[in-house]
Amino acid sequence: MFRAVKPAEAAKGGSASAEPKAAADSERTAVFRVPKVDTVKPEGGQKPKPTLAKPASASASASAPASAPAPADEDADSERTAVFRAPKPSTFVPLRTDDGGTAEAKPKPKTPVPPPPPTPSASAAAATERFDRSDRSDRSERTTQQPLPPKPPLDMLADLTNNPPPPPSPLRTAVRRFKIYAPLVVLLAVILAVVQLVRPLPEPKLVMTAKSSYTFDGAAPQLPWPTEGQAYMAAAGLGTLGQSGEQKPVPIASVTKSMTAYIILRDHPIKKGEQGAMIDVDKTAETEGKKNDSVNNESTLDTVKEGDKISEYDAIAALMIPSANNIARLLARWDSGSQEAFVKKMNDTAKELGMTNTTYTDPSGLDATTVSTAEDQVKLGLKLVEIETLLDITKKPNWVDPSGKSWRNWNGLTGPSGALGIKTGTTTKAGGNLLFAAQKKIGNTNQLIVGAVLGQHKPSIIDTVLAASKQLMTGTQKALEGATVVKKGDVVGYVDDGLGGRTPVVATADVQAIGWASLTVTVKLADGGSKMPQTATAGTEVGMLTVGEGASQVKVPVALKSDLASPGIGSKLTRIG
């Protein structure tokens, strides 16, 4: 059984009839009496179980006077008093009204909480259960605020300032995007600028602005071509002057030795002033040298003996001046191990040089099955004139062998006439044949010319071929002339730094082209094989201007007209690629 009493009364145990109003507004006190627990003794020696005392009837409880105190012993035994303080009611003040305005916080009058109605006497467990239910009911009515999803930055800013966000518009959207992306664009621009500045600079290159060719004025020259056989004439690095006769394969006799000499000097080059490798003379070379073949008029070097050594230089001289067949075969065996292997190398080399109408069957040319054309032999001759050691040998009027014997050069055009060789070849079947070279000095250039005359059968065949070749050689020398293509100081190109900068280059001397009427020569500008500098002063040589090709090229250095400066910051930042 419980009843509500004032705080003072709860402390004194007095009556609740004189309760002040203020105390009723502030707090109330509830008094619970806990019934006495009886102990029931179980049967069979079991543990005693507590039992609740039987509650008094409701009518008895109601009829009992409220002010009648219970005996002390009875109170102590029967019921205990528990004091609970009722919490003060809270007041909810809204921050806003429903219409968006702010509500003023008005104090509400305190309403006295009526005391709980008296209940019949009950057990302490029942009273405690009702109080726990009341406490759980109070807690269940409390609300828990759930977190809201994040708002856009501008909406959050509007909430903080208690102002509604501005309505969206294209302008505000554009401004917001600009504020977001502008820093990113600036950052990317800075990174790009740094990358552009630290990137390696491109290599400078020479670019030619001068004409890439030059054509001589006038009509093509008419050369004194032979009346029989076939002939071909060309100038080293300039091209072909013309040809006569049908270019068909014919026996070329000892002119074949020109290919033998070319392969030996190509694969075993001799330095200027030296003799080259030493070659052992075998029994075959000695035997073939002693042989007297009057039918085929075979030429040999008869002073060599088995066990002797002959230098590579003297072997080439014996091959090209007295036209020794036994030395041609000795060189073939020395180079390739056998004559057959060497002949294969001769034919392979002919294909490499574009000699499509040539077939070699022996290294000396004694066999009539070795055939070629004047055009093919000129292709070989243009390669031979690039070998200085060979021309030093073939231009000699005579040669003295290691034994001291002197041998005459069968090419009678050497000497005062200006011929440089190269090789004669005469047999009954082949007639008179000659592959020759000559030169003409024009300005500072020695222009080389190469010609071939084949199939001259008028007796004497050697004199006939020499006379026809001399006329052709002299006519070609007269046709050659020089012309100034570029003058000293002329701008012929520029250095491109790769970023838009151009520094002009000029010729350091007059550039003279050599040719003949109607001939077109090529003009090229190159860096000369050295790396182009990033910076250089005016006058620095940075390349070479070349006219023509091959051994007779005319070359003049080119230099910077002004200072070559490194690209500026602006050029570095704006470069692409």
Secondary structure, 3 states (H helix, E strand, C coil): CEEEECHHHHHHCCCCCCCCHHHHHHCCEEEEEEECEEEECCHHHCCCEEEECCCCCHHHHHHCCCCCCCCHHHHHHHEEEEEEECCCCCCCCCCCCCCCCCCCCCCCCCCCCCCCCCCCCCCHHHHHHHHHHHHHHHHHCCCCCCCCCCCCHHHHHHHHCCCCCCCCCHHHHHHHHHHHHHHHHHHHHHHHHHHHHHCCCCCCEEEECCCCEEECCCCCCCCCCCCCCEEEEEECCCEEEEEECCCCCEECHHHHHHHHHHHHHHHCCCCCCCCCCEEECCHHHHHHHHCCCCCCCCCCCCCCCCCCEEEHHHHHHHHHCCCCHHHHHHHHHHHHCCHHHHHHHHHHHHHHCCCCCCECCCCCCCCCCCEECHHHHHHHHHHHCCCHHHHHHHCCCEEECCCCCEEECCCCCECCCCEEEEEEEEECCCEEEEEEEEEEEECCEEEEEEEEEEEECCCCHHHHHHHHHHHHHHHHHHHCEEEEEECCCCEEEEEECCCCCEEEEEECCCEEEEECCCCEEEEEEECCCCCCCCCECCCCEEEEEEECCHHHCEEEEEEECCCECCCCHHHHHHCCC
